[in-house]
C-alpha cells in the first residue's frame, strides 16, 4: 500500500495485469504455497512480482488470492545465458467465490478450496483487486492507494481501528 497518493506508479495497465501469467504451484502447505516462476527471458520488465503483490489462482469453486511473501533463486546462474530457477512464496489471503456462471463474487477471508500442484498463477486483475479491497466509504477513510493499482484506494475502517489497540508510528515531521 502506498500512503502518498501523488507518488509515481510503475503498475501495468489493467489489461496486461489480467493476462499476465506468473508461474505454477509446486508446493502447498497450510495457508502458504510455492510458485515456480515461468522461465521467459523475453518477458516485460516487472513480470516477477514484488513482496506484497497480490496474485490469483483459479480453483473449481473460487478464485484464491494470495500475497507474495518471499522471493528466491535457489540455483542462481553466474552467466547471462544460463537459465535461473526462481521461486515465489505466497500466503493465501482469501477467495472470491464463483457463482453458477463462474463469475467471481465478493471477497471473503480464508480459503475453502486450496489450489493443486501445477495450477497456474496469474497476476490479480484490477477487478479482483477492487473486490478484495472493497470497503464501505461511509465507515472508512481513504489513506492512499494500493501499490499494485493506483486507481484502487487503500481504506481504513474507523470503527475496527478504534475498537482495538493501535499505534501510529513514524519519524518527526512526516505527518502523523
Secondary structure, DSSP 8 states (H G I E B T S, - for coil): -BS-TTS------HHHHHH-EEEEEEEEETTEEEEEE---TT--TT-S--TT-EEEEE-SSEEEEEEEEEEEEEE--SSTTS--EEEEEEEEEEEEEE-TTS-EEEEEES-SS---TT-EEEE--HHHHHHHT---TTSEEEEEEETTEEEEEEEEEHHHHHTS-------TTS--
